[in-house]
Amino acid sequence: MHPARQYGAGGVDGALRLQPVYSSVRILAEGVAQLPWEQFRDTGDQQVKMPLGQLLAKPSAFGNKFDWKYQYVSSAALDGTAFGLITQTDGYGFPTTVEWLPPELVAVQDSSPFNPAKTRFYYAGREVPRDQLLLVRAFTIPGRTRGVSPIKHFQMLIESGMDALAYGAGWYKSGGAPPGVFKNAEYEVEEEQSNVIRRKLVAVQRNREPLVLGRDWTYTPIVVPPDEAQFINAMQMNATQIAAIYGVPPHKVGGTTSTGDMRYSNVESEQIGFIQDTLDPWLVRLEEALAEYLPASQYMQFNRDARLRMTPETRWGVYRAARDIGGMNVDEIRKAEGLKPLPRPTDADDYDGQDFTPLQIQVAAARGIKEIIGEGTGGEGGTGGVERNPQDNPQADGAQPMRPVPSSNGNGRPRGG
């Protein structure tokens, strides 16, 4: 059987017509595609950020980075494996462009007993060498090269969702239930008279005109509560189950949570939870896969903090804390905000925006206070390792204490008082 026919009627495209499946894949793919990636070199004692290489700067010759990352997730989430064809390499044999292949056109033939070295790959009926492929598997089990396809293994669940959707569409198309009952309590109405009355009543309702009744006629509208339409509950349960398969928060795809309408305390907490619980496995999969195709000691890492949307007050509070401890200098903070570095100082005593000295030490130095770091609670006079200038302590070296000076309003003691 052709792989495209193994996922029920319509294949993957048919499954994507089911809203929870489409929404789950879209949330995952967009979440990964929106995050920028960075390239680092491990020098042993530190990780040095470096410019993006050819593969990470433009991984596809026909699309941008957003589409490339989006296609990786959509292929792996629907088929279980993303198959990338290496179409170009550099002089050292490292890939520079990789194009994702349609999973339904890729066939994987494992040996029996299983031996990964003997696995053969075919694309559109033509064999492709393993070293020309980039494989990223989403759902892996031992003994299989190809990842498990959620669409295939949860075919009955997806089909039940489609059946509920078809039932709901037919229910609404047929009107669901009669809009009301028009009853004459005094006379028996013949079929021909009933048809005439029905046509007139429908015409009045469609034109939104007032309904005029005689003394013997009564009209009772029929209202069906939405909860009584069981297919709505079935659709919500189906959405919750599909969200659980993909690890997506159910309320994002139309499902419900077991604890009711649970929410995070704020947007930042929700974003952090979404990255850690939902996106991070998909990010790590691609990071690990691309590590094999980069030069030794180099690796790629997604900037997970880029997705966190903080308020300006919170964001600048983080910058301030980083600046206070010397974790960031002013120029790095300005760069993070898209601003130019500070002008270079013309005098050696002027402040340099590249200085990493903690802000508290700079303030102390500006005030003439010398702090001896690491002296514990000792120090001169029990100051905890802080030595002050004599000018800051008038009583030092036998100096006489200064007497209070009368204020301008006449209060206070006069000199010599």
C-alpha positions in Angstrom: 0.0 0.0 0.0 1.3 3.5 -0.8 2.4 5.3 2.3 0.0 8.2 1.6 -2.9 5.8 1.8 -2.0 4.4 5.2 -3.4 7.3 7.2 -7.0 7.0 6.3 -9.0 8.7 3.6 -7.2 11.7 2.3 -3.8 10.8 3.8 -2.0 13.6 5.7 -4.0 16.3 3.9 -7.2 14.7 5.1 -5.9 14.6 8.7 -4.9 18.3 8.4 -8.6 19.1 7.7 -9.3 18.2 11.3 -8.9 21.4 13.2 -7.1 20.0 16.3 -4.5 18.3 14.1 -3.9 21.4 12.0 -3.7 23.6 15.1 -1.3 21.3 17.0 1.1 21.1 14.1 0.8 24.8 13.4 1.5 25.8 17.0 4.6 23.5 17.1 5.9 24.6 13.7 5.4 28.3 14.2 6.9 28.1 17.7 10.1 26.5 16.5 10.3 28.6 13.3 10.0 31.9 15.2 13.1 31.2 17.4 16.5 32.3 16.0 19.4 30.0 16.2 23.0 30.8 17.0 26.3 29.0 16.3 29.0 28.5 18.9 32.6 27.1 19.1 33.6 25.1 22.1 37.2 26.1 23.0 37.3 23.9 26.1 37.0 26.4 28.8 34.3 28.6 27.2 31.8 28.7 24.4 32.5 31.4 21.9 29.6 32.8 19.7 30.6 32.9 16.1 28.9 34.1 12.8 26.5 31.7 11.3 28.0 29.3 8.8 26.6 28.6 5.4 24.2 25.9 6.5 22.6 28.0 9.3 22.7 31.3 7.4 20.6 29.9 4.5 19.8 26.2 4.8 17.6 26.1 1.7 18.3 27.4 -1.8 14.6 28.0 -2.4 13.2 29.2 0.9 14.0 31.2 4.0 15.0 30.0 7.4 11.4 30.3 8.8 10.0 28.0 6.1 12.9 25.6 6.5 12.3 25.2 10.2 8.5 25.1 9.7 8.8 22.2 7.2 11.0 20.3 9.6 8.4 20.3 12.3 5.4 19.7 10.1 7.1 16.7 8.4 8.3 15.2 11.7 5.0 15.8 13.5 2.8 14.3 10.8 5.0 11.5 9.5 7.3 10.9 12.5 10.5 11.6 10.5 11.8 14.6 8.6 13.9 13.6 5.6 16.3 16.2 4.4 18.2 15.8 1.1 21.7 17.3 1.2 21.9 19.1 -2.1 25.2 21.0 -1.7 28.4 20.7 0.3 31.5 22.9 0.9 35.1 22.0 0.1 35.4 20.0 3.3 32.3 17.9 2.7 30.0 19.7 5.2 26.4 20.4 4.0 25.6 23.9 3.0 22.0 23.4 1.8 19.4 20.8 2.8 16.0 20.5 1.2 13.2 18.7 3.1 11.6 15.8 1.1 7.8 15.0 1.1 7.6 12.1 3.6 5.0 10.3 1.6 7.4 9.8 -1.2 10.2 8.4 1.0 10.3 4.7 1.7 12.6 3.1 4.3 13.6 -0.6 4.1 15.0 -2.1 7.3 16.9 -5.3 7.3 15.8 -8.4 9.2 17.2 -8.8 11.8 17.5 -5.1 12.2 20.9 -3.6 11.3 21.0 0.2 11.0 24.0 -0.1 8.6 21.9 -2.1 6.2 18.9 0.2 6.0 18.1 1.4 2.5 16.3 4.6 1.6 14.2 5.4 -1.5 12.8 8.6 -2.8 10.2 8.5 -5.5 11.4 4.9 -6.3 15.1 5.8 -6.5 17.6 4.7 -3.9 19.3 7.5 -2.0 22.6 6.9 -0.1 22.4 7.4 3.6 25.2 10.0 3.7 23.1 12.3 1.5 20.2 12.4 4.0 19.6 14.4 7.1 17.2 12.5 9.4 15.3 14.0 12.3 13.0 11.5 14.0 10.3 12.7 16.3 8.9 9.5 17.7 11.5 6.7 17.8 11.4 3.1 18.9 14.1 0.4 18.8 14.4 -1.7 15.7 13.0 0.9 13.3 14.8 3.6 11.3 11.7 5.5 10.5 9.9 7.3 13.4 6.4 6.4 14.4 3.7 8.4 12.6 1.0 9.8 14.9 -1.4 10.1 12.0 -1.0 6.4 11.3 -1.0 5.1 14.8 -3.9 7.2 15.9 -5.9 6.8 12.8 -9.1 5.7 14.6 -8.9 8.8 16.9 -8.5 11.1 13.9 -11.3 9.4 12.0 -13.7 9.7 15.0 -13.0 13.4 15.0 -13.7 13.6 11.3 -17.0 11.6 11.8 -18.0 14.0 14.6 -17.2 17.0 12.3 -19.2 15.5 9.4 -22.1 14.8 11.8 -22.1 18.3 13.1 -22.0 19.7 9.6 -25.0 17.6 8.6 -26.8 18.6 11.7 -26.5 22.3 11.1 -27.1 21.9 7.3 -30.4 20.2 8.0 -31.4 22.8 10.5 -30.5 20.7 13.5 -34.0 20.7 14.9 -37.3 22.3 13.9 -37.3 26.0 14.8 -40.7 25.8 16.5 -44.2 24.3 16.6 -47.2 26.2 15.1 -50.4 24.7 16.6 -54.1 25.2 16.2 -56.0 24.1 19.3 -59.5 24.3 17.8 -59.4 22.9 14.2 -57.7 20.0 12.6 -55.4 21.1 9.8 -55.2 19.1 6.6 -51.9 18.4 4.9 -52.5 20.9 2.1 -53.4 23.7 4.6 -50.4 22.7 6.7 -48.0 23.1 3.7 -49.5 26.6 3.0 -49.2 27.7 6.6 -45.6 26.4 6.8 -44.5 28.2 3.7 -46.0 31.5 5.0 -44.5 31.0 8.4 -41.0 30.4 6.9 -41.3 33.4 4.6 -42.2 35.6 7.6 -39.3 34.3 9.6 -36.7 34.7 6.8 -37.9 38.3 6.3 -37.8 39.0 10.0 -41.3 40.3 9.9 -43.8 40.4 12.9 -45.8 37.2 13.3 -49.6 37.8 13.5 -51.6 35.0 15.1 -55.3 34.4 15.3 -57.0 33.5 18.6 -56.7 29.8 17.9 -53.1 29.6 16.9 -50.0 29.3 19.2 -46.4 29.3 18.2 -43.8 27.6 20.4 -40.1 28.0 19.4 -37.8 25.0 20.0 -34.4 25.9 21.6 -31.8 23.2 21.8 -29.1 23.9 24.3 -25.6 23.6 22.7 -24.5 21.0 25.4 -27.4 18.7 24.2 -25.7 18.4 20.9 -23.4 15.6 21.9 -21.1 16.0 18.9 -19.8 19.3 20.4 -18.6 17.5 23.5 -17.1 14.8 21.3 -15.2 17.4 19.3 -13.8 18.9 22.5 -12.7 15.5 23.8 -11.1 14.7 20.4 -9.2 18.0 20.5 -8.0 17.3 24.0 -6.7 13.8 23.0 -4.9 15.1 19.9 -3.3 17.9 22.0 -2.1 15.3 24.4 -0.5 13.3 21.6 1.5 16.4 20.4 2.2 17.8 23.9 0.3 21.0 23.1 -1.8 22.8 25.8 -5.4 21.6 25.1 -7.0 25.1 25.4 -4.9 26.3 22.5 -6.6 23.8 20.1 -10.1 23.9 21.4 -9.9 21.2 24.0 -10.4 21.3 27.8 -8.1 20.6 30.7 -8.9 18.0 33.4 -8.7 20.7 36.1 -11.0 23.1 34.3 -10.0 26.4 32.9 -6.4 26.4 34.3 -4.2 29.3 33.3 -0.8 30.6 34.3 -0.5 33.5 36.7 0.9 35.7 33.9 1.9 35.7 30.3 5.6 35.2 31.0 5.0 32.1 33.1 2.9 30.7 30.4 5.6 31.3 27.7 8.2 29.7 29.9 6.1 26.7 30.4 5.2 26.4 26.7 8.9 26.5 25.8 10.0 24.0 28.4 7.2 21.5 28.0 6.1 21.8 24.4 8.8 23.4 22.2 12.0 22.2 23.8 11.9 18.6 22.7 11.5 19.8 19.0 14.4 22.2 19.5 16.7 19.6 20.9 16.0 17.1 18.2 17.2 19.6 15.5 20.1 20.8 17.6 21.4 17.2 18.0 20.8 16.3 14.3 22.7 19.3 13.0 25.6 18.9 15.4 26.7 15.9 13.2 26.9 18.1 10.1 29.0 21.0 11.6 32.7 21.1 12.0 34.3 19.7 15.1 33.8 21.7 18.3 31.0 23.7 16.7 27.3 23.4 17.5 24.0 25.2 16.9 21.7 26.3 19.7 18.3 28.0 19.6 17.9 31.3 21.5 15.0 30.2 23.7 14.9 33.6 25.5 14.0 35.3 22.2 10.4 34.1 22.6 9.9 35.5 26.0 7.9 38.8 25.7 8.5 40.9 28.8 7.1 44.3 29.6 9.6 47.2 29.2 9.8 47.6 33.0 10.6 43.9 33.5 13.0 43.8 30.6 15.0 46.8 31.9 14.9 45.4 35.4 16.7 42.2 34.0 19.3 44.4 32.3 19.9 46.4 35.5 20.4 43.2 37.5 22.9 41.9 34.8 24.7 45.2 34.8 24.9 45.4 38.6 26.7 42.1 38.9 28.9 42.7 35.8 27.1 40.1 33.7 26.5 42.6 30.9 28.1 45.9 30.0 26.2 48.9 28.7 27.1 48.3 25.1 25.7 44.8 25.3 22.5 46.1 26.8 22.2 48.7 24.1 22.8 46.0 21.4 20.0 43.8 22.8 17.7 46.8 22.4 18.9 47.5 18.9 20.8 50.7 19.9 24.3 51.8 18.8 27.2 51.5 21.3 28.2 54.4 23.4 30.7 56.8 21.7 34.2 55.8 22.6 35.7 58.0 25.4 38.1 60.8 24.4 39.6 60.9 28.0 41.0 58.0 29.8 38.9 58.8 32.8 35.7 58.9 30.9 33.3 55.9 31.2 33.7 53.2 28.6 30.5 51.3 27.6 32.5 48.1 27.4 33.4 48.1 31.0 32.2 45.0 32.9 33.0 46.3 36.4 29.9 45.8 38.6 28.0 49.0 39.0 28.1 49.1 42.8 31.9 49.0 42.6 31.9 51.9 40.1 29.6 53.9 42.3 31.8 53.2 45.4 34.9 54.2 43.5 33.3 57.4 42.3 32.4 58.3 45.9 36.0 57.7 47.1 35.2 54.5 48.9 37.6 51.6 48.6 36.0 48.2 49.1 38.2 45.2 49.9 36.3 42.3 48.4 36.4 39.1 50.4 37.5 40.5 53.8 34.5 39.1 55.7 33.2 41.2 58.6 36.6 42.5 59.7 38.3 45.6 58.4 39.1 48.8 60.1 36.6 49.7 62.8 34.5 46.7 62.1 33.4 48.1 58.8 33.2 44.7 57.1 36.3 45.3 55.0 35.5 48.8 53.9 38.1 51.6 54.3 36.8 55.1 54.1 38.6 58.3 53.2 39.4 60.5 56.2 37.3 63.3 54.7 34.2 61.0 55.1 35.0 60.6 58.8 35.5 63.9 60.5 36.3 62.3 63.8 39.3 60.3 62.4 42.9 61.2 63.4 41.8 63.3 66.4 39.7 65.7 64.4 37.1 67.7 66.4 33.5 66.9 65.6 31.6 69.5 63.7 28.8 71.4 65.6 25.4 71.8 64.2 24.7 74.9 62.2 21.5 76.8 62.8 19.0 76.4 60.0 17.6 79.3 58.0 14.3 79.2 60.0 16.1 79.9 63.3 15.8 76.3 64.7 18.8 74.4 65.9 21.7 75.3 68.2 24.0 78.2 67.4 27.7 77.7 67.2 29.2 77.4 70.7 25.7 76.9 72.2 
